[in-house]
Structure formats: structure tokens, C-alpha cells
Amino acid sequence: MNRRRLVIFPFLFSIFAFPPFAAAQTERPTVGDLSDDLKEFVATPAVSGYESQLAEKIRAKIVSLHPTVDNLGDVIVTIGSGSPHRLIVTPIDEPGFVTSGITDDGYLRVQRLPQNGLPPVFNELYGAQPVKVETTSGKWIDAVVAGLSVHLQPGRQNPPRLTDLENIYVDIGASSATEARKAGVDNLSPIAISRRLFDLANQKLAGASIGDRFGAAALVELLRQLDPAKLKGTLTVAFVAQQWTGARGLQRILTTNQFDEMLYVGRLLPGGQIPGAENVHRAPRREPGTGVLIGLAQTDGQLEGLATDLKQLADANKIPFATDYSSGIVPPTYLALPSFPAKWAHIGIATAWPGTPAEEIDYYDLLHVAELLNSYFEGQTPLNWIGLGSGSGLQWPHSDVTPPTIPELLHGLVEVYSVSNHEGPMRGAVTRLLPPWAKPETDDAGNLVLRVGTAPAGSKTPSILIVAHMDEIGYEVKSISKDGRLEVTSDGGGELSFFLGHPALVHSSRGGPDHDAIMELPNGWDEQKFEWPRGRDAAAAIRVDVGARTPEEVEKLGIKVGDTITIPKAYRPLLGTRANGRSFDDRVGCTALISAAWALGGPLKDRNVFFVFSTAEEIGLNGAAATAKRLGVENHPDYVFAVDTFVSSDSPIESKRFAEAPIGKGFVIRAVDNSNIVRPDLVEKVIKLARANQIPVQYGVTGGGNDGSTFLRYGSVDIALGWPLRYSHSPAEVIDTRDVDALARIITAISKSW
């Protein structure tokens, strides 16, 4: 949040008895911070049945209270003795996947946990996303879920949909099942989406599983602030496992013990279809910012029992309090359900976009829950919250003496954001990473132009221009709606499901820090027959929430029309020499040019060679077109080598009809794409040059266009080069760094000897 410290209401308790568990304690847990706990808990994967790491983190925070962990994974603390016997309970698991098999070529097959009870788009929102896979040693490693490459889909009939588990494959960078198992991944390895806690304006927080974690953070803080000496009766606090898969932890506690009262703190739950209303389902409907919610199966009914007591306390303390729909916290089963205490209530807070990576809550709602608990348990201890930080400064792996490695260059460039026509940050990054001898200039189109070599007048050496683009796909703010949402246009192509329903970043053209945000899902996203909008409807469907609720609040954040929006990204090494990072298109091309500049060692003599880092390629090859027009017919280069992605069908869900270039087998000559055909004799010439220099090379046909095609009309020859990329234009892009090295080496060879 980067926000001020907030001191909220006292937070003490007089509570419960729970005879079978530990005796009364006198120590208090180590001092900590609720906001830090929430951030840590959200970042810790805990797929149902695989909650042990989160359970251990919770146990460690309350270790002075001698918690027990049962053989199901429930973390249980008992304080005090005697009556009344009370229970406060919260779940700690989240939905995700478990590995159900490994293909011969190293992809993981999956089963979902739970199999039911999630939004219909749940599977699809995992598509083409970075994920974490737990190994047998307990380490979580990076991976991605395979996604369709947009450049390969035109003309394809009925491409596979990731709503079907049959089409979900997880890529850890392995090339065989043996390699995957050697890395510690095997059947039963859990899989969860990568995430962090995102901090929006107006105290809004977002992130996958936040609806499954707020209760754990609140109850850890409860125990942290509690003075056991002041308790009346017995308090049992339980952090229960496998709530999503049958409420097994909760059922065990209710079956093996008797209580006078129970408070269940957790997300409100959707229910079944409304009779007579096809495709309409009961679900919680309150928006974040409502305050404390009591979950009821009939929201128009009268409160009774413990819910009535809580309502009276809320009214007396002026705590926002409302009812909302929630289905039962223990789902029906073939076994008889356990008996609930005579008095019990389900309390929670509103969650927007539940069950998606963009889950959002209101910070103050959580504080109101804390205040209500304080009032209920009659405490007087203050609770301090410290704002949550986000992001970190980029460290450049670069010196003026030692050439940076390919992974260092990729790491540095991938984590720079520069949507089309906003390439300033990338221009600066490329300039800093070039060798000291390189003195690039910026032209009127924003292209960064480096003269690599100059031949004397009258020389017959060919003129060569090698170009890679600096921009990336993203969005641009076109207007600000009355409710404070940003309405945007798309800069570059991408599947909506790869971006909507996920966290985002708004980059202010005024400078300053990025703003955390979420990409909202279209209307009807949680219905069974939902279809992603297409064409004009798709553009109208894209809205971005930064937490503001009026245009004036947006203005105070420093956000304005023309600012850009992207999905967060990072450079993530996978197994071996493979890596994931959104915007490898065309950070790899820029990396290859920079690496070649270092390898050349200085300006070339008797050679006419230019390196161009171009702008606005993703929205129409605009930067390269401006350069081509400026040079014109009289000064056009003889050869243009456009360095960009070879969108590869090296994926288990792509058709192998074309674009088959395996990653790890070398750079690729883009002999045919949508904008250019390379003469066969020139393809052979590049192949011979590569083989003479022992550089692995491939060639083939792919989709998309390239910057070099803009020079064709003026007389240049376009020879497009690339590297094989899986899952293009998505957060799951995967490369093999050996291909990047091969690409840099062929650019060096071309610069010296073409």
C-alpha cells in the first residue's frame, strides 16, 4: 500500500473452552504486523491437501502458544479453560491443480482441486500464465501453463479451449519426463498460479487467494494481541485445511469436539442454480467496501442467534454490517454432516472477482471485521497496521568492462515496461546496456540508431540494417468513466483470457511509481455459458480498476488519458537453459543486438552496418516504416535483417501444420511469414554462414509480420531472423537461452562478413 500506519480498535477477547486440546497458555506470540502476514500468506501457495508450508508459517507466528498440527494439516491453538466452549475457525487452502501425469516430452498433465464449485472461467484464467510447481523437496519452481499463440490461429478451425482440462499442459522447461522427475516434479506435485499482493487506491487489495487468506491473517493477529490472562472460558482458534475439497478440516473439528459457539471467518460462497431461472445462480452480491458481512442462505430472512448478537454489537459500535447470500460452509456429502454448535455465524467480507487471479477486497472491510471481533470479545489492545509495499527497483547486471551474459541482458530488459509509442524506458535501458564504444542516436520516430560500421565512399560492400523492436503489447487509457474505471484501447494483439481477470500495472506518463490495478472481467463472466467477446465487443469490454471510484480520484493518483497499462512480468528461469518472461517479443531481439555489439568489440571498418532498435512495431511496424521512408529509394540499405520472434508451434496444443521450430535447436530464418518471403538462395546463404561458424540454425514458415518488410518498397531485401518462442503474446512466453546466443552469434557474423 505504501500507506501510513493505521491504528485501529482494541483487539482482545474473553473466550471459549476446548477440552481435548492443549492447556491454558501464558505466553504471547512474537510481535508482528498484520499487513506483513497478509502479504506473506497471499504469496504462499496452499492448494487443497498441500497446505503444509502455509500451515508452518502460521504455526511459527504463534509458536509461543504451543499450537498443534494434526495429521490433516489443521493448525489448532487452545487458550484458557472452562466454559463457555467457543471456536473461531478460518480456512487456509486455495483452489489449484495437482500433477496427474507427465508426458514423454516433459509436460505436466493436471487434475483440478476442487473439481467443482469454481467459476466456469477458472481453468481458462490459468491459461498462458506463470505458475509455481512444488517439488518433492518442498521447493516451489517456476513454470507456465501452455497457451495458444495468437499469430498461429488465423484460419484454424475450432482451436482447443483451456476450459477443458484435456487441453491444459504445464511447461516447466523439461524436454522429457525423465528430466522433469530429476528436477523433483512427479505425479501429485501441486500447481498454483504465481501471485503477489497488489495494492490499489482507496485501500483496495487484490491477488489470487486473498479471499482464502484474510481470515488467517486476522486470526494470527488476534492471537498476537490476545492476553491469555484476561480470558474467560476457553478459546480455540483453528486454521483448517481442505475447505475447498469437502471442508474436511472443519468437519473433523466439529465431529471430534463439542462447542457452545462458533465463528467461521472466511469467504462467502456461491450456491446452486435458482429454480426456474436458467443459467442464473445464487451468489454473494455485495461490493468491497460494504463492511462486515453475515453469510445467510436466505438474505431476506430474520437474523437469529449469534448473528443477532453480532448485529447489535455492530450497531452499537457503528460498524458497517450487512447480510449477503452464502451457501453452506460444509458441502453435502454421502455422510451425515457434523453437528454445528447451537450458536454459530459465518462472517466475511465482500470479494470482487472471486475465484480469479484478480480477487479484490477492501482493506477497511478487514479492519471492520477486526473491530467487530474486538467488540465481541471485549478487548482493549490496539492493533497496528503498516502499509504494504509493492515492486522493487531494477538492478542492472552491467558494467562498462565485462560483457553482460544473455540471461543478464534478458533479465534487465524483460523487466522494463514500454508499450508501443512509450518506449522511453527501453530506449534508456538499451543505451545503458550497450558497450562503451557504442554511441546511439534517437531519430524523430523514437528509434535508437547505432552506426556499427562505416565503409569509405565508393566501397562496394553492401549496406546492412539489422532491426529489433523495443515496444511490447499492452493497453492505453482512452477515457475515464464516471465510476473511476479506466477505459482502454489495445496496443498489440492478445487473447482476452490471458489478461482480463488478472492483476495489472498502470504506468503514468508523468513519471513516478506504477499503480497496481486489475483488469476487470466482462459481464456474465461467472455464468456457465459465458463466451469471451470478440471484435468491437472485445474492445468495449476492457475496463481497468485502480481502486478509484470517481474521475477526481483517478486524477489525484496522477493517472490520465494516454497512460499505458500492462500485465506485470518478471524474468523467470525454468529448468536447464529455458526461461519465461512476458515481452520476450522482442526483448530477445534487442538482447541479441546488444550482445552482438559487445562481441564486435568496436566499430567495424570497411563495413556499412546499422543496428536499429525500433518503436511501435506491435501496432503497425511504425518505427521501422519511418526509418524506411526517411532513407527512401536513394539511401535504402541493400539488406535488412529484421530480428523478431519465430512464433513456434512447439507446444502440445498447437497444430504442427506449420511453424514447427523446436526451442533449443538454434535461431530460425523466418523464410515465410505474413509480410515477406525470403529468396531461397538467401536462406541457403544464411544457413552456410551459420554452419561455417558452428551456429545451430533452423528455418521455416510462421505467422505475423516483421519490421524489414517496410523497406521492401524502397528496394531493400528483407531477410527476417528470429528464435523459436512458445505461447507468443502471453504472460507465459518461453524461450531457450541457447537460441538467443545463436541469434546473437549469427548477427555478429552477418555484421562482419555478409
Helices and strands as residue ranges (DSSP letters): E 6-8, H 34-43, H 52-61, G 63-65, E 68-69, E 75-80, E 85-91, E 96-102, E 108-113, H 122-126, E 130-134, E 140-145, G 150-152, G 165-167, E 170-171, H 177-182, E 190-193, E 198-199, E 204-206, H 210-225, G 228-230, E 234-240, H 248-256, E 261-265, E 292-296, H 306-316, E 321-325, E 343-348, E 360-362, H 363-377, E 383-385, H 406-414, H 424-433, E 441-442, E 448-454, E 463-469, E 474-480, E 486-491, G 496-498, E 503-507, E 515-519, H 536-541, E 543-545, H 551-556, E 564-566, E 572-573, E 578-580, H 584-600, E 604-605, E 608-614, H 622-635, E 639-642, E 646-647, E 667-672, H 680-692, E 697-701, G 707-714, E 717-718, E 721-722, E 724-725, E 734-736, H 737-753
